[in-house]
Amino acid sequence: MKVQPAAFLRTTLPLGIDMVGEYDSGRYHSIWLPDHMVSFWPDSIWTPEFTDLAKASPSPHRHLDGMAVSAAAAVLTKNTPLATTVIDTVRRHPSLLAQSALTISHLSKGRFILGLGSGELENTVPYGFDFKKPVSRFEEAIKVIKLLWHSDGPVDFEGQFYKLEHARMDTEFYDGKAPPIWTGAAGPRMLGITGREADGWWPAGAWTPEDYAAKLKVILDSGDAAGRDMSHFTPALTQICLIGEPDEVDEMLQAPMVKSIILMITAKDLAQFGYEHPMGPDWRGIMDFDPVKLSREAMLKFCDEMNPQAIRDILPVGTPKEVALKIKGFTDAGARVYKLMEYGAMGGMKFSATSAAKVRETEDEIQKLLEA
């Protein structure tokens, strides 16, 4: 299995779906589309006081439905697979996920990958969804999806979260093949489910190649124990990074939105690199993040206490060649598809204007390393 980059299609306004033709060129393994209600950026600092990005967009939370945009992308492309990264199993009933995935699979002529995750606080709790036992719900949702896909005739099922009575899904697979399921997972239980049930994986927090390799081993061992053929399993990687010359990176790291990257990281993970988390020792990263509740005062305190060196120590930071070398470490650890999420763009409009070109240059540098 060769190593390839993935393309990322934003599902926020302004919608850049006109770029999808370029992404269908053969350069990319797949096109990844997120599915959120809100973004990982605090409302209190999305203002002109802190970032000129707020002048270009009134809110960082102008999200569209990831499945709907995937369906649109399916009919605008011909070659490249499409993947949701990721849809949580809290906000959508598994029967709807099963039907929508089959729909987009037919629209794309078999190119759709159903990317699933257990969810985050920000996308669920504010909207009244029950966020208790998200991993158990995630596991049961996959079971229901597969029952509906693979059962002949009506399905009866009674679980902890879902109940089916004479439920049926007679829509056949496109070309006889079920849509692959990929998962966003990091914890031991989620990794085990991934090995038993999924066809691909994005780590929700694997900060070093060694950590990536260890998590991938848990998945592969779990799949082997379940009697699955894991030779076709696709290990992927979504990697936050900052790309630029030394003076550019120095400036990026002073921007409040770039500092906010640390809010996505758990206190436990940060401690592994020798840092105390400004949000306290129990902070669970995206599991605790609520952009509305982080006040201006709280964010000013966070930005003052947050040590930018932590970002340098945890994430690939530097020139295209320097970042490429670090990503090569993850491909050596088993990653076969990667997407560089260049968050230096959050440092302001002058950085966002050059971000895509820097990512493409870094992808080319990675390819050189892989061919060396």
N, C-alpha and C positions, 0 to 999 in steps of 0.2 A: 504494500500500500504506500503510494508516494505521498509526500508532504505537500500540501497546497494551502494558500491563504483562502479565507472566506471574505465575502463582501458583506457590508452592513447597510441595510436599508432602514433609515429612520421611519418611525411611525408617528412622528410628531409633526405639527404644523410649524413652518411651511413644509409640505410633503415633497420630498425629492424623488418621487417615483419616476420622473423623467430620466433619472440616472440608471434605471434598471436595465436598459438596453446595453449600456457599457458593461454592466456587471455580468451580462449574458455572453460575454466575448470568448469564454473558454479559459480565461486566466484564473477564475475562482472555482473552488470546489463546490461552493454553495452560497446562497444569499440568505443572511440571517435577519429576521425581523423580530423586534421585541414586542411585548404585549404588557402595557402598564396602564394604570389610571393616573399615576403621578410619577415624577422623576426623583432621583436621589439628590436633589439640590434644595437646601432650605429656602423657604419663601422669604425669610427675613433678610437675606443677603442677595436676593435676586432683585436688586434695585440699582439705579445708576450710581448710587453712592459707593457701591462695591464692585460693580462690573458693568462695562459698556455693552455686554451681551443683552442686558435688560433693555437697552435702547432699541435693539433689533427685534426682540420678542418680549411681549408683556408678561409672559409666564413661562417657566420651564416645564409646565405640566399640560401642554396642549396635545395630549395623546389621542390617537385614533385607535380603532379596534385592530389588533394585530392580525387576527384571522381574516378580517375583511380586506386589509391591505395585502395580505398573502394571496387572497383570491384574485385581486386585481393584478398583482405581479405575475401570477400564474398564466394569465392570458396575454401578458405583455412580453413574455419570455418564451424561449423554445428549448433551451439546452440545460441550463444550470438548475440544480435542485434548490428548493426553498425550504427554510426551516424556521419555525417559531422559537425564539430564545428568550425566555420560555413562557409558556402559558401556565398559570397556576391552576391547580385542581380544586381550589376553594371557590372561585367565582363562577365556574362553569360546570354544569352537571356532566358526568362522563358520557351520557347518551348523546348530548349535544356535541361534545368534543369528538366522539366517534363519527357522528354524521358529518360534521364540518370537515374533519380530516379527509373523509372519503370524497366529499364534494370537491375540495381543493386538489386532491389527488387526481380526480377526473379532469378538472380544469387544466391541470398542469401536465396531463398525460403521464402520471406516475412519478412526478418529481417532488412531491411534498413530503417533508419530514415533520412529524408531530413532536415538537420539543416541549417537555412538561417539567414542572417543578412544584414544590410543596407550598410556595407562596411566601409573601412578605407582609409584615404588619401594614405598611403604608397603603397597599393596594386592596386590603381586605377589611380591617377593623373600622376605618372611617365610613365604610359603605354598609356596615351592618352585617357583614359575613361572619360566620363562626370560625374563628381561627384556632380553635382548640384541636389538639392532636393532628396537626397538619401532615405529619409523615404517615400516620395510619390512614388518613383520608386519601393521601396521594397513592399509597399502595393499593387501596381498595378501588380507587378510580381506574387505575390501569387494569385491574382485574375485570371490572365492568366493561371497559372499552374492548378488551380482547374477547370477552364473552359475546358481546354483540357482534363483533367482527367475524368471529370464527364458529359461532353456533349455527346449526341448521334448524330453522324454525324458531318458535317463541322461546324466550328465556325467562326462567324464574330464578330470582336471586334475592336473598335477604342478608344484608351485611350490617355492619355497625353504622354506616352512614347512608347507604343506598339500598333501595328496594325495587326490584323489577317483578312485574306480574304479566306474564305472557307478552313480554316486550320482544320486538323483532326488529331486525335491520337487514332487510333482504337486498339492499344495494350491493352489487358485486364489486370486488376490487378491480381497479384498473389493471388490465393485463394480468389478472390473477394474483396480484401481489399486494399485501397489506402495506399501508404506509409505515415506514420505519418509525420507531419511537426513540428519541434521544432524551436524556434527562440532565437537569442541572442538579448536582449533588455534591456534598462534601462530607457529611457525617457518616460514621460507620454503618448505621442502619440504611441510610439513603444509598450508600455505595453498594450495599448488599442487594437492595432492590434493583438497582441499576444492572448489576451482574446477572440477576435472575430474569429480568424482564425487558431490558432496553437493548437498542442496537447501536447507540452512540452516547457520548457523555461530554458535558462541560463541567469542570470543577467549579463549584461555588466557593472559591477560596483555596487555591493551591499556590503558595507564594514562592516556592523554590522547586527546581527540577526534582530534588530528592522527595519532596512532599508529593509532587505530582506522581512520581513513579510508585510511591507507596500506596497512594489512593487507587491508582490504576491496578495495582496488584490485587487489592481487595476485590475490585470489580471482577477481574478475570478469574480469580480463585472462586468467587461466588458463582459465576457462570459455569465454570468447570464442574463445581459441586452439584449444580442443577442439571448437568448433562447437556449443556448447550455447546454449540460450536461457536467459539469466540473469535475465530479467525477473521470473521467479517465485521467484528465490532469496530467502531470508529471512535478513537479517543481524540477529543477536540480541546480547544483552549481559547478562552476569551481573556486577553491579557491587557489590563490597563497599563499604559506607559506614558512617558513624556519624551518627546523627540525634539531635539534642538541643539544648537551650539551652546557651549558653557554659559555665555552671558544670557542667552535666551532662557535656558533652564533656570538660572538664578532668578530671573524676573518672574517666570511662571510660578515658582514656588512661593512667591510672596502674595499671590492672588488668593483671596478668600475661597473662591470656588475650587481652586486646585487643592488648597489645604483641606477642603471638605471631603476629599477622597478618603481620608482617614476615618470618616464617619461610617464608611462601608465595611471597615475592618473590625473584627471583634477584639475586645481587650485581650483575650487569650492569645490570639494570633500576634497581636502587637507585642505582647510580652515576650514571645519567642525571639524577637529581634532586640530585646533589651529596653523597650519603651513602655511607660505607663500611659494608658489611654486617657486623654483629657475628659472623656465622658464617664470615667470610673471603671473599676475592675470587673463589673458585671455587664458591661456593654456588649451586646450581641450583634453589632454591626447592622446589616440590613433588616435583621429580625426585629430590631428595636426602633428603627428609623421612622420618624414621622415629620415630614417637612414643615408642617404647620406649627408644631409644638416647640420647635427650636427658635426661640426668640432672638431678637437682635442682640440683646445683652448676653445671652447664652453663647451665641456665635462669636461675638467679640472676645469673650473669655476663652472660647475654644481656640480661636485663631491665635490668641496671645500665648496660650500654653502649648499649642501643638508645635512640635519640633520638625521643621521641614526635612531634616536629615532622615527622618523615619521613612519618608517617601522614597528618598534615594536608596535607602538600605533594603526596602521591601520590593520596589517595582523597578522594571527596566527603565532607566533614565539615561539620556545622553544623545549622542549623534546617531544617525541611522546605522552606522557600522557597530557602535557600542550596543545599541538596543538589539540589533540582529544577532550579535554574539550571545546575548542572554537568552533570546528566544531559541537559538540553536540548542541551548541546554535542555529546554523543554521537549524539543523534537527528539533529542537523544534519549529522553526519558519516556518516550512513547507517543507524544502528541503527533497526530497526522493531519489535523486541520487546525488552523489558528486564525484568530482575528485580533489585530492590534487596535485597541480602543485608545486612541491618542488623546489623553485628557489635558495635554498642554493647551488644547484648543479652548479649554475653560478659563484660561488665563486672560482672555479678551479677544476682541475681533481681529486684531492684527495677527494673533497666533492661529485663530480658527481659519483665517483665510489661506494659510499655508499648510494646514494640518494634513489634508488629503494627499498632497504632493509628498510630504515627509513620510507618510505611511507607505505610499507606493515605492518610494526610494528604499525604505527599510525592507519591504517585501523582496525587492530585487537583491538586496544585500544578503538576505536570508537564503535566497535561492543560490547565490554564489557559494555560500558556505556549505550548502547541501550537496552541491556538485563538485566541491573541491576534493 
